[in-house]
Amino acid sequence: MLDRRSLGLPSADEPEDETLHALWLAKKAVELVCSHEAAQAAHDYTEALHQIMRDVAAGQDPTKRERRYAFMETARSQQVSPGPF
């Protein structure tokens, strides 16, 4: 715990760390049920969100927007139903 704090990271019991943990777990669901392309896009998007949370960036980060768009387009292209869920 002291190492995490000396690096400027939250301790394991802080809400930010719990949110990041939930984010990575949610990404795992995509990896389990989607194609490799969708899983990679989800991973890239999750990584961008993780970095933003760690840096406490202000405003909309272009990397986040690009990663979200890539993930959503990959997921849409692999939909089996003809319309939205």
PDB file of N, CA, C and O in Angstrom:
ATOM      1  N   MET A   1       0.816  -1.177   0.000  1.00  0.00           N
ATOM      2  CA  MET A   1       0.000   0.000   0.000  1.00  0.00           C
ATOM      3  C   MET A   1       0.869   1.254   0.000  1.00  0.00           C
ATOM      4  O   MET A   1       0.545   2.231  -0.675  1.00  0.00           O
ATOM      5  N   LEU A   2       1.945   1.236   0.734  1.00  0.00           N
ATOM      6  CA  LEU A   2       2.817   2.405   0.761  1.00  0.00           C
ATOM      7  C   LEU A   2       3.457   2.640  -0.598  1.00  0.00           C
ATOM      8  O   LEU A   2       3.647   3.787  -1.002  1.00  0.00           O
ATOM      9  N   ASP A   3       3.792   1.562  -1.310  1.00  0.00           N
ATOM     10  CA  ASP A   3       4.356   1.718  -2.649  1.00  0.00           C
ATOM     11  C   ASP A   3       3.363   2.387  -3.582  1.00  0.00           C
ATOM     12  O   ASP A   3       3.744   3.248  -4.375  1.00  0.00           O
ATOM     13  N   ARG A   4       2.079   1.999  -3.499  1.00  0.00           N
ATOM     14  CA  ARG A   4       1.053   2.602  -4.346  1.00  0.00           C
ATOM     15  C   ARG A   4       0.931   4.093  -4.051  1.00  0.00           C
ATOM     16  O   ARG A   4       0.837   4.906  -4.970  1.00  0.00           O
ATOM     17  N   ARG A   5       0.933   4.444  -2.787  1.00  0.00           N
ATOM     18  CA  ARG A   5       0.802   5.861  -2.429  1.00  0.00           C
ATOM     19  C   ARG A   5       2.019   6.665  -2.853  1.00  0.00           C
ATOM     20  O   ARG A   5       1.882   7.808  -3.288  1.00  0.00           O
ATOM     21  N   SER A   6       3.221   6.080  -2.731  1.00  0.00           N
ATOM     22  CA  SER A   6       4.418   6.807  -3.145  1.00  0.00           C
ATOM     23  C   SER A   6       4.443   7.033  -4.654  1.00  0.00           C
ATOM     24  O   SER A   6       5.100   7.957  -5.133  1.00  0.00           O
ATOM     25  N   LEU A   7       3.732   6.195  -5.401  1.00  0.00           N
ATOM     26  CA  LEU A   7       3.623   6.368  -6.854  1.00  0.00           C
ATOM     27  C   LEU A   7       2.461   7.269  -7.243  1.00  0.00           C
ATOM     28  O   LEU A   7       2.229   7.507  -8.429  1.00  0.00           O
ATOM     29  N   GLY A   8       1.732   7.769  -6.259  1.00  0.00           N
ATOM     30  CA  GLY A   8       0.589   8.625  -6.535  1.00  0.00           C
ATOM     31  C   GLY A   8      -0.669   7.860  -6.896  1.00  0.00           C
ATOM     32  O   GLY A   8      -1.620   8.442  -7.417  1.00  0.00           O
ATOM     33  N   LEU A   9      -0.687   6.561  -6.626  1.00  0.00           N
ATOM     34  CA  LEU A   9      -1.843   5.732  -6.934  1.00  0.00           C
ATOM     35  C   LEU A   9      -2.725   5.590  -5.700  1.00  0.00           C
ATOM     36  O   LEU A   9      -2.235   5.677  -4.574  1.00  0.00           O
ATOM     37  N   PRO A  10      -4.026   5.370  -5.905  1.00  0.00           N
ATOM     38  CA  PRO A  10      -4.904   5.204  -4.744  1.00  0.00           C
ATOM     39  C   PRO A  10      -4.643   3.871  -4.063  1.00  0.00           C
ATOM     40  O   PRO A  10      -4.122   2.941  -4.678  1.00  0.00           O
ATOM     41  N   SER A  11      -5.007   3.785  -2.793  1.00  0.00           N
ATOM     42  CA  SER A  11      -4.901   2.491  -2.118  1.00  0.00           C
ATOM     43  C   SER A  11      -6.006   1.586  -2.641  1.00  0.00           C
ATOM     44  O   SER A  11      -6.962   2.061  -3.254  1.00  0.00           O
ATOM     45  N   ALA A  12      -5.884   0.302  -2.404  1.00  0.00           N
ATOM     46  CA  ALA A  12      -6.801  -0.694  -2.971  1.00  0.00           C
ATOM     47  C   ALA A  12      -8.241  -0.506  -2.511  1.00  0.00           C
ATOM     48  O   ALA A  12      -9.160  -0.986  -3.175  1.00  0.00           O
ATOM     49  N   ASP A  13      -8.458   0.172  -1.403  1.00  0.00           N
ATOM     50  CA  ASP A  13      -9.821   0.321  -0.890  1.00  0.00           C
ATOM     51  C   ASP A  13     -10.469   1.659  -1.256  1.00  0.00           C
ATOM     52  O   ASP A  13     -11.557   1.959  -0.766  1.00  0.00           O
ATOM     53  N   GLU A  14      -9.837   2.455  -2.090  1.00  0.00           N
ATOM     54  CA  GLU A  14     -10.404   3.739  -2.490  1.00  0.00           C
ATOM     55  C   GLU A  14     -11.402   3.545  -3.636  1.00  0.00           C
ATOM     56  O   GLU A  14     -11.234   2.635  -4.448  1.00  0.00           O
ATOM     57  N   PRO A  15     -12.436   4.386  -3.711  1.00  0.00           N
ATOM     58  CA  PRO A  15     -13.468   4.245  -4.746  1.00  0.00           C
ATOM     59  C   PRO A  15     -12.923   4.255  -6.174  1.00  0.00           C
ATOM     60  O   PRO A  15     -13.431   3.537  -7.035  1.00  0.00           O
ATOM     61  N   GLU A  16     -11.895   5.063  -6.428  1.00  0.00           N
ATOM     62  CA  GLU A  16     -11.330   5.115  -7.775  1.00  0.00           C
ATOM     63  C   GLU A  16     -10.784   3.749  -8.187  1.00  0.00           C
ATOM     64  O   GLU A  16     -10.969   3.314  -9.324  1.00  0.00           O
ATOM     65  N   ASP A  17     -10.116   3.086  -7.264  1.00  0.00           N
ATOM     66  CA  ASP A  17      -9.550   1.781  -7.568  1.00  0.00           C
ATOM     67  C   ASP A  17     -10.658   0.752  -7.805  1.00  0.00           C
ATOM     68  O   ASP A  17     -10.534  -0.104  -8.681  1.00  0.00           O
ATOM     69  N   GLU A  18     -11.729   0.835  -7.035  1.00  0.00           N
ATOM     70  CA  GLU A  18     -12.866  -0.067  -7.234  1.00  0.00           C
ATOM     71  C   GLU A  18     -13.504   0.165  -8.597  1.00  0.00           C
ATOM     72  O   GLU A  18     -13.910  -0.789  -9.261  1.00  0.00           O
ATOM     73  N   THR A  19     -13.595   1.414  -9.019  1.00  0.00           N
ATOM     74  CA  THR A  19     -14.167   1.746 -10.329  1.00  0.00           C
ATOM     75  C   THR A  19     -13.299   1.184 -11.452  1.00  0.00           C
ATOM     76  O   THR A  19     -13.816   0.628 -12.421  1.00  0.00           O
ATOM     77  N   LEU A  20     -11.992   1.327 -11.323  1.00  0.00           N
ATOM     78  CA  LEU A  20     -11.092   0.778 -12.335  1.00  0.00           C
ATOM     79  C   LEU A  20     -11.201  -0.746 -12.396  1.00  0.00           C
ATOM     80  O   LEU A  20     -11.179  -1.334 -13.477  1.00  0.00           O
ATOM     81  N   HIS A  21     -11.316  -1.366 -11.252  1.00  0.00           N
ATOM     82  CA  HIS A  21     -11.472  -2.823 -11.213  1.00  0.00           C
ATOM     83  C   HIS A  21     -12.751  -3.239 -11.933  1.00  0.00           C
ATOM     84  O   HIS A  21     -12.741  -4.196 -12.707  1.00  0.00           O
ATOM     85  N   ALA A  22     -13.843  -2.536 -11.687  1.00  0.00           N
ATOM     86  CA  ALA A  22     -15.120  -2.838 -12.344  1.00  0.00           C
ATOM     87  C   ALA A  22     -15.011  -2.610 -13.854  1.00  0.00           C
ATOM     88  O   ALA A  22     -15.588  -3.366 -14.637  1.00  0.00           O
ATOM     89  N   LEU A  23     -14.285  -1.587 -14.260  1.00  0.00           N
ATOM     90  CA  LEU A  23     -14.091  -1.294 -15.673  1.00  0.00           C
ATOM     91  C   LEU A  23     -13.392  -2.458 -16.379  1.00  0.00           C
ATOM     92  O   LEU A  23     -13.830  -2.898 -17.441  1.00  0.00           O
ATOM     93  N   TRP A  24     -12.304  -2.951 -15.783  1.00  0.00           N
ATOM     94  CA  TRP A  24     -11.573  -4.061 -16.398  1.00  0.00           C
ATOM     95  C   TRP A  24     -12.387  -5.355 -16.383  1.00  0.00           C
ATOM     96  O   TRP A  24     -12.286  -6.154 -17.314  1.00  0.00           O
ATOM     97  N   LEU A  25     -13.181  -5.569 -15.352  1.00  0.00           N
ATOM     98  CA  LEU A  25     -14.043  -6.750 -15.335  1.00  0.00           C
ATOM     99  C   LEU A  25     -15.097  -6.681 -16.433  1.00  0.00           C
ATOM    100  O   LEU A  25     -15.397  -7.695 -17.064  1.00  0.00           O
ATOM    101  N   ALA A  26     -15.655  -5.515 -16.667  1.00  0.00           N
ATOM    102  CA  ALA A  26     -16.652  -5.346 -17.727  1.00  0.00           C
ATOM    103  C   ALA A  26     -16.024  -5.630 -19.093  1.00  0.00           C
ATOM    104  O   ALA A  26     -16.667  -6.208 -19.969  1.00  0.00           O
ATOM    105  N   LYS A  27     -14.790  -5.227 -19.263  1.00  0.00           N
ATOM    106  CA  LYS A  27     -14.095  -5.489 -20.531  1.00  0.00           C
ATOM    107  C   LYS A  27     -13.930  -6.985 -20.761  1.00  0.00           C
ATOM    108  O   LYS A  27     -13.975  -7.453 -21.899  1.00  0.00           O
ATOM    109  N   LYS A  28     -13.739  -7.725 -19.691  1.00  0.00           N
ATOM    110  CA  LYS A  28     -13.581  -9.182 -19.806  1.00  0.00           C
ATOM    111  C   LYS A  28     -14.815  -9.824 -20.417  1.00  0.00           C
ATOM    112  O   LYS A  28     -14.690 -10.798 -21.159  1.00  0.00           O
ATOM    113  N   ALA A  29     -15.996  -9.310 -20.129  1.00  0.00           N
ATOM    114  CA  ALA A  29     -17.227  -9.861 -20.701  1.00  0.00           C
ATOM    115  C   ALA A  29     -17.207  -9.743 -22.220  1.00  0.00           C
ATOM    116  O   ALA A  29     -17.642 -10.655 -22.923  1.00  0.00           O
ATOM    117  N   VAL A  30     -16.707  -8.630 -22.722  1.00  0.00           N
ATOM    118  CA  VAL A  30     -16.600  -8.450 -24.174  1.00  0.00           C
ATOM    119  C   VAL A  30     -15.622  -9.471 -24.745  1.00  0.00           C
ATOM    120  O   VAL A  30     -15.885 -10.055 -25.796  1.00  0.00           O
ATOM    121  N   GLU A  31     -14.511  -9.692 -24.074  1.00  0.00           N
ATOM    122  CA  GLU A  31     -13.533 -10.667 -24.543  1.00  0.00           C
ATOM    123  C   GLU A  31     -14.129 -12.070 -24.614  1.00  0.00           C
ATOM    124  O   GLU A  31     -13.793 -12.846 -25.509  1.00  0.00           O
ATOM    125  N   LEU A  32     -15.006 -12.390 -23.679  1.00  0.00           N
ATOM    126  CA  LEU A  32     -15.577 -13.737 -23.630  1.00  0.00           C
ATOM    127  C   LEU A  32     -16.603 -14.001 -24.720  1.00  0.00           C
ATOM    128  O   LEU A  32     -16.725 -15.136 -25.179  1.00  0.00           O
ATOM    129  N   VAL A  33     -17.339 -12.992 -25.143  1.00  0.00           N
ATOM    130  CA  VAL A  33     -18.452 -13.243 -26.057  1.00  0.00           C
ATOM    131  C   VAL A  33     -18.285 -12.626 -27.451  1.00  0.00           C
ATOM    132  O   VAL A  33     -19.111 -12.875 -28.329  1.00  0.00           O
ATOM    133  N   CYS A  34     -17.252 -11.840 -27.667  1.00  0.00           N
ATOM    134  CA  CYS A  34     -17.119 -11.143 -28.940  1.00  0.00           C
ATOM    135  C   CYS A  34     -15.892 -11.627 -29.709  1.00  0.00           C
ATOM    136  O   CYS A  34     -15.080 -12.403 -29.205  1.00  0.00           O
ATOM    137  N   SER A  35     -15.786 -11.151 -30.925  1.00  0.00           N
ATOM    138  CA  SER A  35     -14.646 -11.488 -31.780  1.00  0.00           C
ATOM    139  C   SER A  35     -13.366 -10.861 -31.230  1.00  0.00           C
ATOM    140  O   SER A  35     -13.391 -10.036 -30.317  1.00  0.00           O
ATOM    141  N   HIS A  36     -12.260 -11.279 -31.813  1.00  0.00           N
ATOM    142  CA  HIS A  36     -10.973 -10.722 -31.416  1.00  0.00           C
ATOM    143  C   HIS A  36     -10.931  -9.215 -31.682  1.00  0.00           C
ATOM    144  O   HIS A  36     -10.398  -8.456 -30.872  1.00  0.00           O
ATOM    145  N   GLU A  37     -11.494  -8.782 -32.818  1.00  0.00           N
ATOM    146  CA  GLU A  37     -11.483  -7.359 -33.163  1.00  0.00           C
ATOM    147  C   GLU A  37     -12.253  -6.535 -32.131  1.00  0.00           C
ATOM    148  O   GLU A  37     -11.793  -5.479 -31.696  1.00  0.00           O
ATOM    149  N   ALA A  38     -13.433  -7.031 -31.744  1.00  0.00           N
ATOM    150  CA  ALA A  38     -14.225  -6.312 -30.740  1.00  0.00           C
ATOM    151  C   ALA A  38     -13.516  -6.321 -29.392  1.00  0.00           C
ATOM    152  O   ALA A  38     -13.522  -5.315 -28.683  1.00  0.00           O
ATOM    153  N   ALA A  39     -12.911  -7.436 -29.037  1.00  0.00           N
ATOM    154  CA  ALA A  39     -12.185  -7.526 -27.770  1.00  0.00           C
ATOM    155  C   ALA A  39     -11.006  -6.558 -27.750  1.00  0.00           C
ATOM    156  O   ALA A  39     -10.745  -5.916 -26.733  1.00  0.00           O
ATOM    157  N   GLN A  40     -10.294  -6.451 -28.873  1.00  0.00           N
ATOM    158  CA  GLN A  40      -9.161  -5.525 -28.943  1.00  0.00           C
ATOM    159  C   GLN A  40      -9.630  -4.082 -28.850  1.00  0.00           C
ATOM    160  O   GLN A  40      -9.010  -3.265 -28.169  1.00  0.00           O
ATOM    161  N   ALA A  41     -10.726  -3.767 -29.534  1.00  0.00           N
ATOM    162  CA  ALA A  41     -11.274  -2.407 -29.468  1.00  0.00           C
ATOM    163  C   ALA A  41     -11.723  -2.090 -28.044  1.00  0.00           C
ATOM    164  O   ALA A  41     -11.504  -0.979 -27.560  1.00  0.00           O
ATOM    165  N   ALA A  42     -12.348  -3.054 -27.371  1.00  0.00           N
ATOM    166  CA  ALA A  42     -12.762  -2.852 -25.979  1.00  0.00           C
ATOM    167  C   ALA A  42     -11.548  -2.649 -25.082  1.00  0.00           C
ATOM    168  O   ALA A  42     -11.574  -1.812 -24.179  1.00  0.00           O
ATOM    169  N   HIS A  43     -10.500  -3.400 -25.322  1.00  0.00           N
ATOM    170  CA  HIS A  43      -9.278  -3.264 -24.532  1.00  0.00           C
ATOM    171  C   HIS A  43      -8.669  -1.872 -24.724  1.00  0.00           C
ATOM    172  O   HIS A  43      -8.280  -1.224 -23.752  1.00  0.00           O
ATOM    173  N   ASP A  44      -8.586  -1.420 -25.964  1.00  0.00           N
ATOM    174  CA  ASP A  44      -8.018  -0.096 -26.245  1.00  0.00           C
ATOM    175  C   ASP A  44      -8.836   1.011 -25.575  1.00  0.00           C
ATOM    176  O   ASP A  44      -8.279   1.956 -25.015  1.00  0.00           O
ATOM    177  N   TYR A  45     -10.161   0.881 -25.639  1.00  0.00           N
ATOM    178  CA  TYR A  45     -11.048   1.870 -25.017  1.00  0.00           C
ATOM    179  C   TYR A  45     -10.885   1.847 -23.498  1.00  0.00           C
ATOM    180  O   TYR A  45     -10.807   2.897 -22.860  1.00  0.00           O
ATOM    181  N   THR A  46     -10.836   0.656 -22.931  1.00  0.00           N
ATOM    182  CA  THR A  46     -10.658   0.523 -21.482  1.00  0.00           C
ATOM    183  C   THR A  46      -9.329   1.119 -21.042  1.00  0.00           C
ATOM    184  O   THR A  46      -9.252   1.786 -20.010  1.00  0.00           O
ATOM    185  N   GLU A  47      -8.294   0.880 -21.818  1.00  0.00           N
ATOM    186  CA  GLU A  47      -6.981   1.431 -21.500  1.00  0.00           C
ATOM    187  C   GLU A  47      -7.009   2.965 -21.511  1.00  0.00           C
ATOM    188  O   GLU A  47      -6.417   3.612 -20.646  1.00  0.00           O
ATOM    189  N   ALA A  48      -7.707   3.538 -22.505  1.00  0.00           N
ATOM    190  CA  ALA A  48      -7.816   5.003 -22.577  1.00  0.00           C
ATOM    191  C   ALA A  48      -8.579   5.547 -21.372  1.00  0.00           C
ATOM    192  O   ALA A  48      -8.179   6.556 -20.790  1.00  0.00           O
ATOM    193  N   LEU A  49      -9.676   4.886 -20.993  1.00  0.00           N
ATOM    194  CA  LEU A  49     -10.440   5.321 -19.822  1.00  0.00           C
ATOM    195  C   LEU A  49      -9.604   5.207 -18.550  1.00  0.00           C
ATOM    196  O   LEU A  49      -9.642   6.088 -17.691  1.00  0.00           O
ATOM    197  N   HIS A  50      -8.858   4.126 -18.439  1.00  0.00           N
ATOM    198  CA  HIS A  50      -7.997   3.914 -17.276  1.00  0.00           C
ATOM    199  C   HIS A  50      -6.982   5.049 -17.166  1.00  0.00           C
ATOM    200  O   HIS A  50      -6.772   5.598 -16.084  1.00  0.00           O
ATOM    201  N   GLN A  51      -6.357   5.396 -18.280  1.00  0.00           N
ATOM    202  CA  GLN A  51      -5.357   6.466 -18.261  1.00  0.00           C
ATOM    203  C   GLN A  51      -5.977   7.802 -17.875  1.00  0.00           C
ATOM    204  O   GLN A  51      -5.381   8.574 -17.123  1.00  0.00           O
ATOM    205  N   ILE A  52      -7.164   8.073 -18.385  1.00  0.00           N
ATOM    206  CA  ILE A  52      -7.842   9.326 -18.046  1.00  0.00           C
ATOM    207  C   ILE A  52      -8.149   9.376 -16.549  1.00  0.00           C
ATOM    208  O   ILE A  52      -7.955  10.408 -15.906  1.00  0.00           O
ATOM    209  N   MET A  53      -8.625   8.268 -16.002  1.00  0.00           N
ATOM    210  CA  MET A  53      -8.930   8.243 -14.567  1.00  0.00           C
ATOM    211  C   MET A  53      -7.671   8.423 -13.735  1.00  0.00           C
ATOM    212  O   MET A  53      -7.703   9.088 -12.699  1.00  0.00           O
ATOM    213  N   ARG A  54      -6.581   7.850 -14.167  1.00  0.00           N
ATOM    214  CA  ARG A  54      -5.323   7.983 -13.422  1.00  0.00           C
ATOM    215  C   ARG A  54      -4.778   9.400 -13.509  1.00  0.00           C
ATOM    216  O   ARG A  54      -4.229   9.921 -12.538  1.00  0.00           O
ATOM    217  N   ASP A  55      -4.928  10.020 -14.668  1.00  0.00           N
ATOM    218  CA  ASP A  55      -4.385  11.365 -14.866  1.00  0.00           C
ATOM    219  C   ASP A  55      -5.344  12.457 -14.419  1.00  0.00           C
ATOM    220  O   ASP A  55      -4.956  13.622 -14.334  1.00  0.00           O
ATOM    221  N   VAL A  56      -6.587  12.099 -14.132  1.00  0.00           N
ATOM    222  CA  VAL A  56      -7.631  13.049 -13.791  1.00  0.00           C
ATOM    223  C   VAL A  56      -7.642  14.174 -14.829  1.00  0.00           C
ATOM    224  O   VAL A  56      -7.556  15.356 -14.496  1.00  0.00           O
ATOM    225  N   ALA A  57      -7.749  13.772 -16.085  1.00  0.00           N
ATOM    226  CA  ALA A  57      -7.744  14.728 -17.193  1.00  0.00           C
ATOM    227  C   ALA A  57      -9.034  15.524 -17.200  1.00  0.00           C
ATOM    228  O   ALA A  57     -10.103  14.992 -16.898  1.00  0.00           O
ATOM    229  N   ALA A  58      -8.937  16.780 -17.540  1.00  0.00           N
ATOM    230  CA  ALA A  58     -10.116  17.643 -17.624  1.00  0.00           C
ATOM    231  C   ALA A  58     -10.656  17.610 -19.046  1.00  0.00           C
ATOM    232  O   ALA A  58      -9.897  17.633 -20.014  1.00  0.00           O
ATOM    233  N   GLY A  59     -11.973  17.556 -19.154  1.00  0.00           N
ATOM    234  CA  GLY A  59     -12.606  17.600 -20.461  1.00  0.00           C
ATOM    235  C   GLY A  59     -12.577  16.268 -21.184  1.00  0.00           C
ATOM    236  O   GLY A  59     -12.217  15.239 -20.613  1.00  0.00           O
ATOM    237  N   GLN A  60     -12.961  16.305 -22.444  1.00  0.00           N
ATOM    238  CA  GLN A  60     -13.047  15.120 -23.290  1.00  0.00           C
ATOM    239  C   GLN A  60     -11.694  14.879 -23.945  1.00  0.00           C
ATOM    240  O   GLN A  60     -11.215  15.725 -24.701  1.00  0.00           O
ATOM    241  N   ASP A  61     -11.089  13.767 -23.674  1.00  0.00           N
ATOM    242  CA  ASP A  61      -9.806  13.412 -24.258  1.00  0.00           C
ATOM    243  C   ASP A  61     -10.025  12.840 -25.657  1.00  0.00           C
ATOM    244  O   ASP A  61     -10.855  11.947 -25.825  1.00  0.00           O
ATOM    245  N   PRO A  62      -9.301  13.334 -26.664  1.00  0.00           N
ATOM    246  CA  PRO A  62      -9.492  12.807 -28.020  1.00  0.00           C
ATOM    247  C   PRO A  62      -9.227  11.312 -28.114  1.00  0.00           C
ATOM    248  O   PRO A  62      -9.900  10.621 -28.879  1.00  0.00           O
ATOM    249  N   THR A  63      -8.269  10.797 -27.358  1.00  0.00           N
ATOM    250  CA  THR A  63      -7.980   9.374 -27.380  1.00  0.00           C
ATOM    251  C   THR A  63      -9.189   8.585 -26.906  1.00  0.00           C
ATOM    252  O   THR A  63      -9.532   7.563 -27.498  1.00  0.00           O
ATOM    253  N   LYS A  64      -9.828   9.042 -25.858  1.00  0.00           N
ATOM    254  CA  LYS A  64     -11.028   8.382 -25.345  1.00  0.00           C
ATOM    255  C   LYS A  64     -12.109   8.352 -26.416  1.00  0.00           C
ATOM    256  O   LYS A  64     -12.725   7.312 -26.649  1.00  0.00           O
ATOM    257  N   ARG A  65     -12.340   9.471 -27.059  1.00  0.00           N
ATOM    258  CA  ARG A  65     -13.370   9.573 -28.090  1.00  0.00           C
ATOM    259  C   ARG A  65     -13.073   8.625 -29.249  1.00  0.00           C
ATOM    260  O   ARG A  65     -13.966   7.924 -29.724  1.00  0.00           O
ATOM    261  N   GLU A  66     -11.822   8.604 -29.701  1.00  0.00           N
ATOM    262  CA  GLU A  66     -11.432   7.730 -30.808  1.00  0.00           C
ATOM    263  C   GLU A  66     -11.584   6.260 -30.437  1.00  0.00           C
ATOM    264  O   GLU A  66     -12.076   5.467 -31.240  1.00  0.00           O
ATOM    265  N   ARG A  67     -11.168   5.891 -29.236  1.00  0.00           N
ATOM    266  CA  ARG A  67     -11.255   4.491 -28.795  1.00  0.00           C
ATOM    267  C   ARG A  67     -12.712   4.067 -28.642  1.00  0.00           C
ATOM    268  O   ARG A  67     -13.083   2.954 -29.016  1.00  0.00           O
ATOM    269  N   ARG A  68     -13.536   4.958 -28.090  1.00  0.00           N
ATOM    270  CA  ARG A  68     -14.960   4.640 -27.936  1.00  0.00           C
ATOM    271  C   ARG A  68     -15.599   4.425 -29.304  1.00  0.00           C
ATOM    272  O   ARG A  68     -16.360   3.478 -29.496  1.00  0.00           O
ATOM    273  N   TYR A  69     -15.289   5.303 -30.250  1.00  0.00           N
ATOM    274  CA  TYR A  69     -15.837   5.195 -31.604  1.00  0.00           C
ATOM    275  C   TYR A  69     -15.408   3.868 -32.253  1.00  0.00           C
ATOM    276  O   TYR A  69     -16.235   3.172 -32.843  1.00  0.00           O
ATOM    277  N   ALA A  70     -14.136   3.524 -32.146  1.00  0.00           N
ATOM    278  CA  ALA A  70     -13.632   2.283 -32.738  1.00  0.00           C
ATOM    279  C   ALA A  70     -14.321   1.067 -32.130  1.00  0.00           C
ATOM    280  O   ALA A  70     -14.688   0.134 -32.844  1.00  0.00           O
ATOM    281  N   PHE A  71     -14.495   1.078 -30.820  1.00  0.00           N
ATOM    282  CA  PHE A  71     -15.173  -0.040 -30.156  1.00  0.00           C
ATOM    283  C   PHE A  71     -16.621  -0.146 -30.611  1.00  0.00           C
ATOM    284  O   PHE A  71     -17.081  -1.235 -30.952  1.00  0.00           O
ATOM    285  N   MET A  72     -17.341   0.961 -30.623  1.00  0.00           N
ATOM    286  CA  MET A  72     -18.753   0.935 -30.996  1.00  0.00           C
ATOM    287  C   MET A  72     -18.932   0.517 -32.462  1.00  0.00           C
ATOM    288  O   MET A  72     -19.853  -0.237 -32.775  1.00  0.00           O
ATOM    289  N   GLU A  73     -18.085   0.985 -33.342  1.00  0.00           N
ATOM    290  CA  GLU A  73     -18.195   0.598 -34.755  1.00  0.00           C
ATOM    291  C   GLU A  73     -17.890  -0.881 -34.944  1.00  0.00           C
ATOM    292  O   GLU A  73     -18.554  -1.550 -35.736  1.00  0.00           O
ATOM    293  N   THR A  74     -16.912  -1.393 -34.240  1.00  0.00           N
ATOM    294  CA  THR A  74     -16.602  -2.822 -34.326  1.00  0.00           C
ATOM    295  C   THR A  74     -17.769  -3.642 -33.808  1.00  0.00           C
ATOM    296  O   THR A  74     -18.159  -4.631 -34.428  1.00  0.00           O
ATOM    297  N   ALA A  75     -18.321  -3.245 -32.691  1.00  0.00           N
ATOM    298  CA  ALA A  75     -19.467  -3.969 -32.120  1.00  0.00           C
ATOM    299  C   ALA A  75     -20.675  -3.902 -33.049  1.00  0.00           C
ATOM    300  O   ALA A  75     -21.362  -4.905 -33.242  1.00  0.00           O
ATOM    301  N   ARG A  76     -20.938  -2.740 -33.622  1.00  0.00           N
ATOM    302  CA  ARG A  76     -22.080  -2.595 -34.541  1.00  0.00           C
ATOM    303  C   ARG A  76     -21.918  -3.475 -35.775  1.00  0.00           C
ATOM    304  O   ARG A  76     -22.883  -4.077 -36.245  1.00  0.00           O
ATOM    305  N   SER A  77     -20.718  -3.548 -36.288  1.00  0.00           N
ATOM    306  CA  SER A  77     -20.494  -4.332 -37.505  1.00  0.00           C
ATOM    307  C   SER A  77     -20.665  -5.827 -37.258  1.00  0.00           C
ATOM    308  O   SER A  77     -20.835  -6.597 -38.203  1.00  0.00           O
ATOM    309  N   GLN A  78     -20.622  -6.237 -36.007  1.00  0.00           N
ATOM    310  CA  GLN A  78     -20.741  -7.655 -35.682  1.00  0.00           C
ATOM    311  C   GLN A  78     -22.094  -8.027 -35.103  1.00  0.00           C
ATOM    312  O   GLN A  78     -22.295  -9.159 -34.661  1.00  0.00           O
ATOM    313  N   GLN A  79     -23.005  -7.096 -35.103  1.00  0.00           N
ATOM    314  CA  GLN A  79     -24.353  -7.383 -34.601  1.00  0.00           C
ATOM    315  C   GLN A  79     -25.012  -8.415 -35.491  1.00  0.00           C
ATOM    316  O   GLN A  79     -24.888  -8.357 -36.714  1.00  0.00           O
ATOM    317  N   VAL A  80     -25.720  -9.373 -34.875  1.00  0.00           N
ATOM    318  CA  VAL A  80     -26.438 -10.374 -35.654  1.00  0.00           C
ATOM    319  C   VAL A  80     -27.860  -9.966 -35.919  1.00  0.00           C
ATOM    320  O   VAL A  80     -28.474 -10.471 -36.859  1.00  0.00           O
ATOM    321  N   SER A  81     -28.408  -9.070 -35.127  1.00  0.00           N
ATOM    322  CA  SER A  81     -29.773  -8.611 -35.363  1.00  0.00           C
ATOM    323  C   SER A  81     -29.740  -7.413 -36.312  1.00  0.00           C
ATOM    324  O   SER A  81     -28.752  -6.679 -36.344  1.00  0.00           O
ATOM    325  N   PRO A  82     -30.803  -7.208 -37.080  1.00  0.00           N
ATOM    326  CA  PRO A  82     -30.790  -6.119 -38.057  1.00  0.00           C
ATOM    327  C   PRO A  82     -30.919  -4.728 -37.450  1.00  0.00           C
ATOM    328  O   PRO A  82     -30.672  -3.743 -38.146  1.00  0.00           O
ATOM    329  N   GLY A  83     -31.292  -4.613 -36.202  1.00  0.00           N
ATOM    330  CA  GLY A  83     -31.479  -3.293 -35.600  1.00  0.00           C
ATOM    331  C   GLY A  83     -30.874  -3.227 -34.223  1.00  0.00           C
ATOM    332  O   GLY A  83     -30.206  -4.162 -33.782  1.00  0.00           O
ATOM    333  N   PRO A  84     -31.108  -2.120 -33.541  1.00  0.00           N
ATOM    334  CA  PRO A  84     -30.578  -1.984 -32.175  1.00  0.00           C
ATOM    335  C   PRO A  84     -31.246  -2.986 -31.235  1.00  0.00           C
ATOM    336  O   PRO A  84     -32.347  -3.474 -31.489  1.00  0.00           O
ATOM    337  N   PHE A  85     -30.552  -3.269 -30.159  1.00  0.00           N
ATOM    338  CA  PHE A  85     -31.062  -4.248 -29.178  1.00  0.00           C
ATOM    339  C   PHE A  85     -32.231  -3.732 -28.427  1.00  0.00           C
ATOM    340  O   PHE A  85     -32.772  -4.432 -27.571  1.00  0.00           O
TER     341      PHE A  85
END
